[in-house]
């Protein structure tokens, strides 16, 4: 009973740390226009704050997963949180868009170590596999939702303050993980994963279809998150409230709706349907001009994305390969797609029209739908 209590506490702390870590992903959303103005940056240059962060996170996912299989998920996760805290504070001191992008890249480096381990730790600490995934994706949703809210309300005084506050909160999460989260006993018995296991994973056709499908989908997902603040023409507080609503819808889809849908259908049957709905919302964002309609569609996209995010993770984690390797490989590909979206959307919007990035995102979603439709049944 005492062990179960400790596991429950560790699970809550890990979810809370996930919330804080991913709050930093969306914290820049409402302050992008102010950063561009005060640092003299163009739209595509401020989008580097997303791309540098996510690209570094994607690249480091695989080595972070391999490190975790050797040194333990808890140790690697704590290290990642410490790097996140330091990098966030350094962001608040930046004087140029280049230095700010570099510090955001360091932030992504730390977040990779956290992201590659938190889900594995949650699954090991939880008696219910599906609830652990829902809790993880939901914590990400709440974190991404709270980031814009923090950025909007605090960023009205200075764009530097959201970074500084995120840094202090990350230190708090680091201390909690360090002292109250213990490595589950069963994790210590795992054989450290090596390059052979990684090669076998990337030779698995089904894994590649799911992960590449996620890569195209996450491109579209981050067009909504990273590019929309430049299109809606709102104040920082208004953008913060909009994406807070978007993030709450994301969490609702991750924690509640995806779990209920899985009671009746398998993940691989649900994902293509939700992807088609998501592509329709993206076409709507490309077509409408009324602000209230864009707000409704952005929030609706959050609900659909929450379902997709949770179900994609559920589906890929059914793989027969070691979970640290699956998590690292999957996150490398899906966040690779996410990393390309902000800067690509900024460039496409500047040269081809502000609504065209949504069309590209819709096409990417349809490609993801085709890949998932042809993955077949369950892993064996």
C-alpha positions as CSV (number, residue, x, y, z in Angstrom):
1,X,0.0,0.0,0.0
2,X,2.8,2.4,0.9
3,X,4.5,1.6,-2.4
4,X,1.3,2.3,-4.3
5,X,1.0,5.7,-2.5
6,X,4.6,6.6,-3.4
7,X,3.9,5.6,-7.0
8,X,0.8,7.8,-7.1
9,X,2.7,10.7,-5.7
10,X,5.5,10.2,-8.2
11,X,2.9,10.0,-11.0
12,X,1.3,13.3,-10.0
13,X,4.7,15.0,-9.7
14,X,5.8,13.7,-13.2
15,X,2.5,14.9,-14.7
16,X,3.0,18.3,-13.0
17,X,6.6,18.5,-14.3
18,X,5.3,17.7,-17.8
19,X,2.8,20.5,-17.4
20,X,5.5,23.0,-16.5
21,X,8.0,21.8,-19.1
22,X,5.5,22.2,-21.9
23,X,4.2,25.5,-20.6
24,X,7.4,26.8,-22.1
25,X,6.4,25.7,-25.6
26,X,3.4,28.0,-25.9
27,X,4.7,30.8,-23.7
28,X,6.1,32.7,-26.7
29,X,2.8,32.6,-28.6
30,X,1.2,35.9,-27.4
31,X,4.6,37.8,-27.3
32,X,5.7,36.9,-30.8
33,X,4.5,40.3,-32.3
34,X,6.2,42.2,-29.4
35,X,9.4,40.3,-29.8
36,X,9.4,41.0,-33.5
37,X,8.8,44.7,-32.9
38,X,11.4,45.2,-30.1
39,X,14.1,43.1,-31.6
40,X,13.5,44.2,-35.2
41,X,12.7,40.7,-36.5
42,X,10.6,39.6,-39.4
43,X,7.8,37.0,-39.1
44,X,9.9,34.1,-40.2
45,X,12.8,35.2,-37.9
46,X,10.5,35.1,-34.8
47,X,9.2,31.7,-36.0
48,X,12.8,30.5,-35.4
49,X,12.0,30.6,-31.7
50,X,9.7,27.6,-32.3
51,X,11.8,26.0,-34.9
52,X,15.1,26.1,-33.0
53,X,13.4,24.8,-29.9
54,X,11.6,21.9,-31.6
55,X,14.3,21.0,-34.0
56,X,16.8,20.6,-31.2
57,X,14.3,18.6,-29.2
58,X,13.7,16.3,-32.1
59,X,17.4,15.6,-32.8
60,X,18.2,14.9,-29.2
61,X,15.2,12.6,-28.6
62,X,17.0,9.4,-29.7
63,X,20.2,9.9,-27.8
64,X,18.2,11.0,-24.7
65,X,16.1,7.8,-24.9
66,X,19.3,5.7,-25.1
67,X,20.8,7.5,-22.2
68,X,17.7,6.9,-20.1
69,X,17.9,3.1,-20.8
70,X,21.4,3.3,-19.2
71,X,21.1,5.9,-16.4
72,X,17.4,5.7,-15.6
73,X,14.4,7.7,-16.6
74,X,14.3,9.8,-13.4
75,X,17.9,10.9,-13.7
76,X,17.7,11.9,-17.3
77,X,14.3,13.7,-16.7
78,X,15.7,15.7,-13.8
79,X,18.7,16.7,-15.9
80,X,16.4,17.9,-18.7
81,X,14.4,20.0,-16.3
82,X,17.5,21.7,-15.0
83,X,18.6,22.6,-18.5
84,X,15.1,23.9,-19.3
85,X,15.2,26.2,-16.2
86,X,18.6,27.6,-17.0
87,X,17.8,28.1,-20.7
88,X,14.5,29.9,-19.9
89,X,16.3,32.3,-17.6
90,X,18.9,33.0,-20.3
91,X,16.1,33.7,-22.8
92,X,15.0,36.6,-20.6
93,X,18.4,38.3,-21.0
94,X,18.6,38.2,-24.8
95,X,19.2,41.3,-26.8
96,X,19.0,39.9,-30.3
97,X,16.7,37.5,-32.1
98,X,19.8,35.3,-32.8
99,X,20.8,34.9,-29.1
100,X,17.1,34.3,-28.2
101,X,16.8,31.5,-30.8
102,X,20.0,29.9,-29.5
103,X,18.8,29.9,-25.9
104,X,15.5,28.5,-27.2
105,X,17.5,25.7,-28.9
106,X,19.2,25.0,-25.5
107,X,15.7,24.9,-24.0
108,X,14.7,22.3,-26.6
109,X,17.9,20.3,-25.7
110,X,16.7,20.1,-22.1
111,X,13.1,19.3,-23.0
112,X,14.2,16.4,-25.2
113,X,15.7,14.7,-22.1
114,X,12.5,15.3,-20.2
115,X,10.1,14.3,-23.0
116,X,12.0,11.1,-23.9
117,X,11.6,9.8,-20.3
118,X,8.4,11.3,-18.7
119,X,6.0,9.1,-20.6
120,X,8.0,5.9,-19.9
121,X,8.1,6.8,-16.3
122,X,4.4,7.5,-16.1
123,X,3.6,4.2,-17.8
124,X,5.8,2.4,-15.3
125,X,4.2,4.2,-12.3
126,X,0.7,3.6,-13.5
127,X,-1.5,0.5,-13.3
128,X,-3.4,1.6,-16.4
129,X,-1.4,2.0,-19.6
130,X,-4.1,4.0,-21.5
131,X,-4.7,6.4,-18.6
132,X,-1.0,7.0,-18.3
133,X,-0.8,8.1,-21.9
134,X,-4.0,10.2,-21.5
135,X,-2.5,11.8,-18.4
136,X,0.7,12.6,-20.2
137,X,-0.8,14.1,-23.3
138,X,-3.3,15.9,-21.1
139,X,-0.5,17.4,-19.0
140,X,1.1,18.6,-22.3
141,X,-2.2,20.1,-23.4
142,X,-2.7,22.0,-20.1
143,X,1.0,23.1,-20.2
144,X,0.7,24.4,-23.8
145,X,-2.6,26.0,-22.8
146,X,-1.2,27.8,-19.7
147,X,1.9,29.0,-21.6
148,X,0.0,31.5,-23.8
149,X,-2.0,32.6,-20.8
150,X,1.2,33.3,-18.8
151,X,2.8,34.9,-21.9
152,X,-0.3,37.1,-22.5
153,X,-0.9,38.4,-19.0
154,X,2.8,38.8,-17.9
155,X,4.1,39.6,-21.4
156,X,2.0,42.8,-21.5
157,X,4.6,44.3,-19.1
158,X,7.6,42.9,-20.8
159,X,8.2,40.0,-23.2
160,X,11.1,38.9,-20.9
161,X,9.0,38.2,-17.9
162,X,7.3,35.0,-19.2
163,X,10.7,33.4,-19.8
164,X,11.9,34.4,-16.3
165,X,8.9,33.0,-14.5
166,X,9.0,29.7,-16.6
167,X,12.6,29.3,-15.5
168,X,11.7,29.6,-11.8
169,X,8.8,27.2,-12.1
170,X,11.1,24.7,-13.9
171,X,13.5,24.8,-11.0
172,X,10.6,24.1,-8.7
173,X,9.7,21.0,-10.8
174,X,13.3,19.9,-10.9
175,X,13.5,19.9,-7.0
176,X,10.2,17.9,-6.8
177,X,11.4,15.3,-9.3
178,X,14.8,15.0,-7.6
179,X,13.4,14.3,-4.1
180,X,10.0,12.7,-4.6
181,X,10.2,10.6,-7.8
182,X,11.9,7.2,-7.5
183,X,12.8,4.9,-10.4
184,X,10.4,2.0,-10.6
185,X,12.1,-1.2,-9.7
186,X,11.1,-2.9,-13.0
187,X,12.8,-0.3,-15.0
188,X,16.2,-1.1,-13.5
189,X,16.0,-4.6,-14.8
190,X,15.9,-3.5,-18.5
191,X,18.8,-4.1,-20.7
192,X,20.3,-0.9,-22.0
193,X,19.2,-0.3,-25.6
194,X,21.9,0.2,-28.3
195,X,22.3,1.1,-31.9
196,X,21.1,-2.4,-33.0
197,X,17.7,-1.9,-31.4
198,X,17.5,1.5,-33.0
199,X,18.3,0.1,-36.4
200,X,15.7,-2.6,-36.0
201,X,13.1,-0.1,-35.1
202,X,13.7,2.1,-38.1
203,X,13.5,-1.0,-40.3
204,X,10.1,-1.8,-39.0
205,X,7.6,-0.8,-41.7
206,X,4.6,-0.4,-39.4
207,X,6.5,1.9,-37.0
208,X,7.7,4.0,-39.9
209,X,4.2,4.5,-41.2
210,X,2.9,5.6,-37.9
211,X,5.8,7.8,-37.0
212,X,6.0,9.4,-40.5
213,X,2.3,9.9,-40.4
214,X,2.7,11.7,-37.0
215,X,5.5,13.8,-38.6
216,X,3.1,15.1,-41.3
217,X,0.3,15.6,-38.8
218,X,2.5,17.4,-36.3
219,X,3.5,19.8,-39.1
220,X,-0.1,20.7,-39.4
221,X,-0.6,20.8,-35.6
222,X,2.2,23.4,-35.2
223,X,0.9,25.5,-38.1
224,X,-2.1,26.2,-35.8
225,X,-0.1,26.7,-32.7
226,X,2.9,28.7,-34.0
227,X,1.7,30.5,-37.1
228,X,-1.9,31.5,-36.1
229,X,-0.8,34.2,-33.6
230,X,0.7,36.2,-36.5
231,X,-2.6,36.0,-38.4
232,X,-5.4,36.7,-35.9
233,X,-4.3,40.3,-35.1
234,X,-5.0,40.3,-31.4
235,X,-3.4,41.8,-28.3
236,X,-1.0,39.6,-26.3
237,X,-3.7,39.0,-23.6
238,X,-6.3,38.1,-26.3
239,X,-3.9,35.7,-27.9
240,X,-3.1,34.2,-24.5
241,X,-6.8,33.7,-23.8
242,X,-7.5,32.2,-27.3
243,X,-4.7,29.6,-26.9
244,X,-5.6,28.9,-23.4
245,X,-9.0,27.9,-24.7
246,X,-7.3,25.9,-27.5
247,X,-5.1,24.1,-24.9
248,X,-8.1,23.3,-22.7
249,X,-9.8,21.7,-25.7
250,X,-6.5,19.9,-26.4
251,X,-6.4,18.5,-22.9
252,X,-10.1,17.5,-23.0
253,X,-9.5,15.6,-26.2
254,X,-6.4,13.9,-24.8
255,X,-7.7,12.9,-21.4
256,X,-11.5,12.3,-21.9
257,X,-12.5,11.9,-25.5
258,X,-9.6,9.7,-26.7
259,X,-10.1,7.3,-23.7
260,X,-13.9,7.1,-24.4
261,X,-13.4,6.5,-28.1
262,X,-10.9,3.7,-27.4
263,X,-13.5,1.8,-25.4
264,X,-15.3,1.2,-28.6
265,X,-12.7,1.3,-31.4
266,X,-9.0,0.7,-31.9
267,X,-6.7,3.7,-32.3
268,X,-5.9,2.9,-35.9
269,X,-9.6,3.0,-36.8
270,X,-10.2,6.4,-35.0
271,X,-7.1,8.3,-36.1
272,X,-7.9,8.6,-39.9
273,X,-11.5,9.9,-39.2
274,X,-10.2,12.6,-36.8
275,X,-7.4,13.5,-39.2
276,X,-10.0,14.1,-41.9
277,X,-12.0,16.4,-39.6
278,X,-8.8,18.2,-38.7
279,X,-8.0,18.8,-42.4
280,X,-11.5,20.2,-42.9
281,X,-10.9,22.7,-40.0
282,X,-7.6,23.7,-41.6
283,X,-9.4,24.4,-44.9
284,X,-11.8,26.5,-42.9
285,X,-9.0,28.5,-41.3
286,X,-7.7,29.2,-44.8
287,X,-11.0,30.3,-46.1
288,X,-12.7,32.4,-43.4
289,X,-11.9,36.0,-42.6
290,X,-14.2,36.8,-39.7
291,X,-12.2,36.9,-36.4
292,X,-14.8,35.1,-34.4
293,X,-14.9,32.2,-37.0
294,X,-11.1,31.8,-36.8
295,X,-11.4,31.7,-33.0
296,X,-14.0,29.0,-33.1
297,X,-12.0,26.9,-35.6
298,X,-8.7,27.3,-33.7
299,X,-10.4,26.0,-30.5
300,X,-12.1,23.2,-32.4
301,X,-8.7,22.2,-33.9
302,X,-7.4,21.9,-30.3
303,X,-10.1,19.4,-29.5
304,X,-9.3,17.3,-32.6
305,X,-5.6,17.5,-31.9
306,X,-6.0,16.3,-28.4
307,X,-7.7,13.1,-29.6
308,X,-5.0,12.6,-32.3
309,X,-2.1,13.3,-30.0
310,X,-3.2,10.7,-27.5
311,X,-4.2,8.1,-30.0
312,X,-1.0,8.4,-32.1
313,X,1.0,7.8,-28.9
314,X,-1.1,4.9,-27.8
315,X,-0.8,3.3,-31.3
316,X,3.0,3.6,-31.6
317,X,3.7,2.5,-28.0
318,X,2.1,-0.9,-28.8
319,X,5.3,-1.7,-30.6
320,X,7.2,-4.8,-29.6
321,X,10.5,-2.8,-29.3
322,X,11.9,-1.4,-26.0
323,X,9.9,1.6,-24.9
324,X,12.8,4.0,-24.5
325,X,13.8,3.3,-28.1
326,X,10.3,3.6,-29.5
327,X,9.7,6.9,-27.6
328,X,13.0,8.3,-28.8
329,X,12.5,7.3,-32.5
330,X,8.8,8.3,-32.6
331,X,9.4,11.7,-31.0
332,X,12.4,12.3,-33.3
333,X,10.1,12.0,-36.3
334,X,7.0,13.7,-35.0
335,X,8.8,16.7,-33.5
336,X,10.9,16.9,-36.7
337,X,7.7,17.7,-38.5
338,X,6.7,20.1,-35.9
339,X,10.1,21.9,-36.1
340,X,9.7,22.6,-39.8
341,X,6.2,24.0,-39.6
342,X,6.8,27.4,-37.9
343,X,9.6,28.7,-40.1
344,X,8.1,27.1,-43.3
345,X,4.8,28.7,-42.5
346,X,6.4,32.1,-41.9
347,X,8.2,32.0,-45.3
348,X,5.2,30.6,-47.2
349,X,2.9,33.3,-45.6
350,X,5.3,36.1,-46.5
351,X,5.8,35.0,-50.2
352,X,2.5,33.2,-51.2
353,X,-0.1,34.7,-48.9
354,X,-1.0,34.6,-45.3
355,X,-3.7,31.9,-45.7
356,X,-1.6,29.5,-47.8
357,X,0.2,27.8,-44.8
358,X,-3.2,26.4,-43.7
359,X,-3.6,24.8,-47.1
360,X,-0.2,23.2,-46.9
361,X,-1.1,21.9,-43.4
362,X,-4.3,20.4,-44.7
363,X,-2.4,18.5,-47.4
364,X,0.1,17.2,-44.8
365,X,-2.9,16.0,-42.7
366,X,-4.3,14.1,-45.6
367,X,-0.9,12.4,-46.2
368,X,-0.9,11.4,-42.5
369,X,-4.4,10.0,-42.9
370,X,-3.3,7.9,-45.9
371,X,-0.3,6.5,-44.0
372,X,-2.3,5.5,-40.9
373,X,-5.0,3.9,-43.0
374,X,-2.5,1.5,-44.5
375,X,-0.7,0.5,-41.3
376,X,-2.8,-2.7,-40.9
377,X,-3.8,-4.2,-37.6
378,X,-2.1,-4.5,-34.2
379,X,1.6,-5.1,-33.6
380,X,2.6,-8.7,-33.2
